[in-house]
Amino acid sequence: MSDIEQSLEAAQESAPKQTMDILEIMSILPHRYPFLLIDRVVEMERKQRIVAIKNVTMNEPHFQGHFPDYPIMPGVLMVEAIAQTGGALLLTEIPDRDSKLMVFTGIENARFRRPVTPGDQLRIEVTVLNWRSRAVRMQGNITVDGKLVCDAIVMCQVVPRAAKKAAEVPAE
């Protein structure tokens, strides 16, 4: 391998990751099915911007009751998907993230412009408006086939995760 090839390979390894698959997302976010609402990160710029994909399928539990004859993804879940996408960006910057949780602190100007139905693929774009060490304010836009379906500003903060209690051992 030439010096140039080695230099390029070393630069690629040290460059910040710009995509994530589902396993990498699950290593960062504490959410799990049925509440993990992003499937893949396709673009990421540190502390600036992130783009995630969510594939909407009929077998998701909320479609049983929202609405049985006309399944529509609830708007609150789209706002949650924006927050989770932003959280994936925010939590990559927290070295001790296993002992932390990211929580909502506010939602502004949420708008739901078109219904989202099974078979749609959400493109969730989140741009950082204000970044502080443990808190972030972000603009999120969700599109389906290039058409805006939801937008909102979300505020999130990183807080300590409650310690898990050790299982009690019965006395003998």
Backbone bond lengths (Angstrom), bond angles and torsions (degrees), N, CA, C in turn:
res aa  C-N    CA-C-N  psi(-1)  N-CA   C-N-CA  omega(-1)  CA-C   N-CA-C  phi
1 M - - - 1.451 - - 1.531 108.16 -
2 S 1.316 116.71 132.31 1.458 120.93 -178.06 1.525 110.70 -73.71
3 D 1.337 115.53 165.97 1.472 120.85 177.69 1.521 111.21 -61.63
4 I 1.329 117.01 -36.90 1.468 121.41 -179.74 1.521 110.13 -66.11
5 E 1.340 117.10 -44.81 1.467 120.87 178.61 1.519 111.49 -62.80
6 Q 1.339 116.79 -40.49 1.455 120.51 178.24 1.533 110.94 -65.08
7 S 1.335 116.82 -40.49 1.467 120.78 179.04 1.525 111.11 -64.48
8 L 1.340 116.68 -42.26 1.461 120.58 178.58 1.520 110.87 -64.02
9 E 1.327 116.48 -42.93 1.467 120.69 -179.99 1.531 110.52 -63.94
10 A 1.315 117.43 -42.19 1.469 121.34 179.20 1.528 110.53 -64.97
11 A 1.327 117.50 -39.59 1.467 121.31 178.94 1.528 110.82 -65.14
12 Q 1.334 117.09 -39.80 1.468 120.72 179.28 1.519 111.11 -66.08
13 E 1.344 116.82 -38.44 1.457 119.98 -179.98 1.521 111.94 -69.09
14 S 1.340 118.45 -33.79 1.460 121.39 -178.27 1.530 112.78 -87.81
15 A 1.336 117.07 -14.14 1.473 120.12 179.44 1.521 109.62 -68.88
16 P 1.345 116.93 143.60 1.467 118.63 178.61 1.528 111.09 -62.26
17 K 1.326 115.52 141.98 1.464 121.39 -179.37 1.525 109.31 -65.87
18 Q 1.334 117.00 138.85 1.458 121.44 -177.68 1.518 113.06 -113.93
19 T 1.325 117.94 -2.56 1.461 122.14 177.41 1.529 108.36 -138.59
20 M 1.349 115.67 161.31 1.466 120.55 175.18 1.516 108.61 -146.03
21 D 1.327 116.19 139.50 1.454 119.60 171.49 1.533 108.40 -91.51
22 I 1.322 117.17 -179.23 1.463 121.20 -174.58 1.527 112.08 -61.99
23 L 1.320 118.69 -36.92 1.462 120.41 -179.95 1.524 111.44 -67.62
24 E 1.325 117.00 -38.25 1.466 120.07 176.77 1.533 110.80 -67.83
25 I 1.333 116.87 -39.03 1.467 120.43 176.90 1.532 109.24 -61.62
26 M 1.325 117.41 -44.43 1.469 121.42 -179.25 1.530 112.03 -66.80
27 S 1.319 117.45 -23.64 1.466 119.29 176.66 1.529 111.55 -77.29
28 I 1.338 117.17 -14.32 1.465 121.71 -179.19 1.525 111.33 -104.92
29 L 1.340 116.77 -47.70 1.462 120.89 -178.00 1.532 110.21 -90.66
30 P 1.335 118.24 143.81 1.464 120.11 178.10 1.527 113.33 -81.46
31 H 1.328 118.84 -10.93 1.468 122.78 -176.47 1.527 111.36 -66.83
32 R 1.335 114.92 149.61 1.455 121.82 176.84 1.524 108.34 -139.22
33 Y 1.338 116.22 166.59 1.450 121.52 178.75 1.526 108.56 -54.66
34 P 1.293 118.93 137.12 1.464 128.37 7.46 1.535 114.03 -93.52
35 F 1.347 117.33 13.75 1.457 118.36 -174.02 1.520 114.45 -106.48
36 L 1.310 119.73 2.42 1.456 121.86 172.06 1.520 106.63 -82.08
37 L 1.327 116.89 115.12 1.466 120.78 -167.74 1.525 114.13 -112.36
38 I 1.328 117.54 17.44 1.466 119.96 170.73 1.528 108.17 -131.39
39 D 1.324 115.65 142.35 1.464 121.54 -176.36 1.523 113.66 -104.31
40 R 1.321 116.87 -28.09 1.464 120.63 -174.48 1.528 109.09 -160.24
41 V 1.323 116.51 144.21 1.462 122.00 170.50 1.518 106.42 -104.03
42 V 1.348 116.00 125.58 1.469 120.18 -175.92 1.528 113.34 -107.19
43 E 1.330 117.00 -17.41 1.468 121.28 177.00 1.517 108.38 -148.96
44 M 1.341 116.05 144.88 1.452 119.43 177.32 1.521 109.62 -156.88
45 E 1.320 115.74 130.15 1.459 122.89 173.21 1.518 106.59 -122.74
46 R 1.318 117.56 120.08 1.468 122.17 -175.16 1.524 112.51 -46.99
47 K 1.325 114.67 127.45 1.468 123.89 174.68 1.527 113.66 58.30
48 Q 1.336 118.10 14.10 1.461 121.12 -176.29 1.524 113.55 -123.78
49 R 1.338 115.59 -54.15 1.469 119.62 -167.92 1.522 110.40 -159.24
50 I 1.351 115.48 149.77 1.458 121.42 176.56 1.528 108.13 -149.03
51 V 1.316 116.64 146.30 1.465 122.55 177.57 1.525 107.67 -130.23
52 A 1.343 115.26 126.81 1.465 121.17 -179.97 1.520 109.73 -124.75
53 I 1.328 114.92 162.85 1.460 123.21 178.62 1.523 108.85 -119.27
54 K 1.323 116.04 138.99 1.470 123.01 172.89 1.516 107.13 -129.92
55 N 1.319 116.77 120.67 1.462 121.78 175.57 1.524 108.17 -90.95
56 V 1.303 117.24 119.62 1.455 122.83 -177.39 1.521 108.55 -89.80
57 T 1.341 116.55 122.98 1.461 120.45 -177.96 1.526 110.89 -124.32
58 M 1.314 116.15 153.97 1.460 122.53 -177.44 1.518 112.81 -64.78
59 N 1.320 118.41 -23.17 1.465 119.84 -176.52 1.530 113.64 -82.05
60 E 1.330 118.29 7.40 1.464 120.44 176.89 1.527 109.37 -74.41
61 P 1.331 117.79 137.66 1.469 120.94 -169.48 1.526 115.31 -61.94
62 H 1.316 118.97 -28.77 1.467 119.31 -177.76 1.527 112.86 -68.02
63 F 1.329 117.96 -20.97 1.473 119.52 -179.65 1.529 113.07 -72.61
64 Q 1.329 118.28 -15.89 1.462 120.30 177.17 1.529 111.16 -62.76
65 G 1.318 116.81 -32.91 1.460 119.13 -176.87 1.515 114.37 -122.26
66 H 1.325 118.74 -0.35 1.474 121.21 -175.15 1.523 109.98 -131.81
67 F 1.168 123.98 77.35 1.455 133.65 -8.63 1.509 106.85 -118.02
68 P 1.351 119.86 143.50 1.464 120.41 -172.48 1.533 114.60 -56.09
69 D 1.317 117.97 -37.00 1.468 119.94 -178.82 1.527 113.27 -92.84
70 Y 1.342 117.12 -12.08 1.465 121.45 -179.31 1.523 107.54 -149.69
71 P 1.335 117.14 81.89 1.463 120.37 -174.43 1.531 112.41 -65.57
72 I 1.334 115.20 120.70 1.463 122.73 178.01 1.520 108.39 -127.80
73 M 1.324 117.54 133.71 1.463 121.18 176.67 1.522 108.82 -67.44
74 P 1.340 118.12 127.63 1.466 120.04 179.39 1.530 111.95 -60.92
75 G 1.315 115.54 139.93 1.466 121.28 179.89 1.516 112.80 -59.14
76 V 1.330 117.37 -37.09 1.460 119.55 -179.45 1.528 111.06 -63.06
77 L 1.335 117.33 -30.03 1.463 119.20 177.33 1.523 111.33 -73.38
78 M 1.327 117.06 -30.42 1.466 118.77 175.39 1.527 110.16 -68.03
79 V 1.338 117.01 -41.18 1.473 119.58 176.71 1.527 109.71 -64.09
80 E 1.312 117.41 -39.62 1.469 120.99 175.95 1.530 110.59 -61.83
81 A 1.328 118.23 -38.83 1.468 121.09 177.63 1.529 110.74 -63.30
82 I 1.330 117.25 -37.59 1.471 120.91 175.00 1.524 109.59 -61.57
83 A 1.337 116.66 -47.29 1.462 120.62 -179.35 1.527 111.76 -63.00
84 Q 1.338 117.35 -42.06 1.467 119.87 179.01 1.527 111.09 -64.75
85 T 1.317 116.63 -38.61 1.465 119.84 177.84 1.524 109.86 -63.01
86 G 1.330 115.95 -47.82 1.465 119.41 176.30 1.514 111.95 -61.92
87 G 1.337 116.31 -37.55 1.458 120.52 178.03 1.514 112.71 -62.76
88 A 1.323 116.75 -36.17 1.467 119.86 177.09 1.525 110.38 -61.55
89 L 1.327 116.47 -36.14 1.471 120.61 176.79 1.526 110.38 -73.04
90 L 1.318 117.15 -49.23 1.467 121.92 -177.72 1.526 111.58 -60.59
91 L 1.317 117.15 -47.31 1.459 120.13 -174.75 1.524 113.50 -71.43
92 T 1.339 118.70 -17.69 1.468 119.13 174.39 1.523 110.94 -67.45
93 E 1.323 117.19 -18.67 1.465 121.88 -178.63 1.527 112.86 -94.00
94 I 1.324 117.62 -4.71 1.466 121.89 -176.82 1.528 108.60 -100.63
95 P 1.337 118.06 111.67 1.472 119.57 -175.65 1.522 113.54 -66.19
96 D 1.324 118.94 -33.29 1.466 121.96 -177.38 1.526 110.91 -105.07
97 R 1.326 116.91 42.15 1.469 121.30 -172.29 1.527 114.05 -63.85
98 D 1.324 118.59 -20.31 1.465 119.81 178.38 1.522 111.90 -66.28
99 S 1.321 117.04 -21.83 1.463 120.64 179.23 1.532 111.45 -102.68
100 K 1.336 116.69 13.23 1.469 121.43 -176.99 1.524 110.89 -126.87
101 L 1.326 115.20 159.40 1.463 122.98 170.80 1.514 108.09 -128.81
102 M 1.312 116.93 148.73 1.445 121.58 172.80 1.521 106.85 -102.12
103 V 1.333 116.95 127.54 1.461 120.98 -178.27 1.525 109.78 -125.72
104 F 1.345 114.70 152.03 1.468 120.99 173.29 1.520 109.77 -65.01
105 T 1.304 117.02 140.22 1.464 120.36 168.19 1.524 110.67 -121.26
106 G 1.337 117.14 -10.68 1.453 119.35 177.29 1.518 112.90 -178.95
107 I 1.321 113.97 155.73 1.471 122.52 176.01 1.523 106.16 -135.96
108 E 1.319 116.90 129.70 1.462 121.43 179.29 1.526 110.18 -125.89
109 N 1.306 114.83 145.12 1.471 122.36 168.65 1.522 114.42 53.20
110 A 1.322 117.21 38.15 1.469 119.20 178.30 1.529 109.10 -69.91
111 R 1.316 115.77 130.61 1.460 122.22 178.73 1.520 109.06 -132.25
112 F 1.331 115.22 137.44 1.455 121.72 179.08 1.518 106.39 -117.59
113 R 1.324 116.83 111.80 1.458 121.44 -166.65 1.519 114.68 -102.02
114 R 1.325 117.75 -25.80 1.463 122.29 179.98 1.527 107.79 -149.06
115 P 1.327 117.50 150.54 1.468 118.25 177.05 1.528 111.42 -71.87
116 V 1.331 114.69 145.80 1.465 122.25 174.63 1.522 106.40 -108.27
117 T 1.332 116.14 127.35 1.460 121.21 -175.60 1.531 110.31 -126.13
118 P 1.333 116.95 163.08 1.467 119.51 178.57 1.533 111.34 -53.22
119 G 1.321 114.38 138.79 1.466 120.85 -177.34 1.520 112.36 101.10
120 D 1.338 117.11 -17.55 1.470 120.48 178.12 1.523 110.24 -74.86
121 Q 1.313 115.58 151.22 1.455 121.22 171.77 1.529 107.22 -116.10
122 L 1.328 116.14 118.40 1.453 121.09 179.21 1.516 109.83 -84.01
123 R 1.311 115.31 134.04 1.470 121.83 169.92 1.523 105.33 -108.83
124 I 1.311 116.20 112.07 1.459 122.81 -173.32 1.527 107.88 -105.12
125 E 1.324 116.26 110.81 1.463 121.48 -179.58 1.521 108.71 -109.36
126 V 1.323 115.96 124.81 1.456 121.41 -178.40 1.526 108.84 -124.15
127 T 1.330 115.19 127.37 1.458 122.10 179.49 1.523 108.60 -117.54
128 V 1.313 116.43 133.32 1.463 121.50 -179.93 1.526 109.18 -74.90
129 L 1.331 115.30 127.75 1.461 121.46 175.20 1.525 110.83 -96.27
130 N 1.346 116.50 -36.87 1.461 121.69 -178.60 1.521 107.94 -151.95
131 W 1.322 117.16 125.91 1.458 122.28 -178.30 1.520 108.69 -121.29
132 R 1.333 115.89 122.10 1.459 121.82 171.02 1.520 107.23 -118.10
133 S 1.307 117.11 172.86 1.467 119.34 -171.82 1.522 113.44 -55.45
134 R 1.330 118.70 -38.90 1.465 120.74 -176.98 1.531 112.91 -125.74
135 A 1.326 117.27 9.29 1.470 119.49 -178.43 1.522 109.56 -143.00
136 V 1.319 114.39 153.23 1.460 119.30 -177.24 1.525 109.80 -146.13
137 R 1.329 116.05 146.38 1.464 123.49 173.65 1.524 105.57 -120.35
138 M 1.363 116.40 126.57 1.462 120.27 -170.67 1.523 111.47 -135.21
139 Q 1.316 115.99 145.65 1.461 122.79 172.70 1.515 107.51 -98.27
140 G 1.341 116.06 124.66 1.457 120.26 178.77 1.515 111.34 -116.68
141 N 1.321 116.56 136.21 1.463 123.37 175.46 1.521 107.87 -128.39
142 I 1.331 115.72 133.02 1.452 120.57 176.37 1.522 108.12 -116.08
143 T 1.329 115.27 130.06 1.461 120.42 177.02 1.523 109.62 -123.27
144 V 1.329 114.75 153.15 1.459 123.78 170.92 1.522 105.89 -127.75
145 D 1.318 116.69 121.97 1.474 121.61 -177.99 1.532 111.58 52.47
146 G 1.342 116.15 39.29 1.461 121.33 177.11 1.519 115.35 79.87
147 K 1.333 117.76 -0.46 1.465 121.09 -179.36 1.527 109.95 -105.30
148 L 1.330 116.60 132.30 1.453 122.28 -179.06 1.530 110.20 -65.95
149 V 1.337 117.09 126.26 1.462 121.15 177.73 1.526 112.01 -113.46
150 C 1.328 117.60 -25.17 1.466 121.26 -178.13 1.517 108.78 -157.66
151 D 1.334 116.08 142.67 1.460 120.60 170.54 1.514 108.88 -146.71
152 A 1.324 115.57 149.00 1.461 121.41 -178.64 1.521 109.22 -165.54
153 I 1.318 114.96 156.23 1.457 121.79 169.46 1.520 105.66 -103.32
154 V 1.340 116.57 128.94 1.458 120.69 178.64 1.522 109.27 -122.24
155 M 1.317 114.48 144.50 1.450 121.50 174.25 1.528 107.44 -116.49
156 C 1.327 115.59 136.11 1.455 121.35 -178.54 1.524 108.86 -137.34
157 Q 1.324 114.31 154.14 1.452 120.15 179.55 1.516 108.77 -136.67
158 V 1.325 116.20 147.24 1.454 121.71 176.02 1.529 107.12 -93.26
159 V 1.344 115.38 127.43 1.463 121.45 -178.94 1.525 109.14 -127.83
160 P 1.335 117.65 159.60 1.471 119.71 176.46 1.521 110.66 -63.80
161 R 1.309 116.62 139.98 1.464 122.45 176.23 1.529 107.69 -83.22
162 A 1.316 116.14 137.04 1.465 119.95 178.13 1.521 109.22 -61.59
163 A 1.312 115.46 137.39 1.470 119.75 179.09 1.517 109.58 -68.10
164 K 1.309 115.74 139.63 1.465 120.79 177.02 1.525 108.00 -75.39
165 K 1.337 114.98 137.41 1.458 119.30 177.62 1.523 108.95 -78.08
166 A 1.316 114.87 138.22 1.473 120.12 177.97 1.514 109.10 -70.64
167 A 1.296 116.37 142.78 1.471 121.21 178.08 1.528 109.11 -64.70
168 E 1.313 114.81 134.05 1.458 118.32 179.45 1.525 109.72 -75.23
169 V 1.315 115.39 139.00 1.451 121.76 178.64 1.522 107.17 -97.38
170 P 1.351 117.85 125.12 1.468 119.00 -179.78 1.522 112.02 -64.28
171 A 1.347 114.95 141.54 1.468 119.85 178.90 1.522 109.42 -72.17
172 E 1.306 115.71 145.07 1.477 119.84 -179.62 1.490 111.67 -96.63
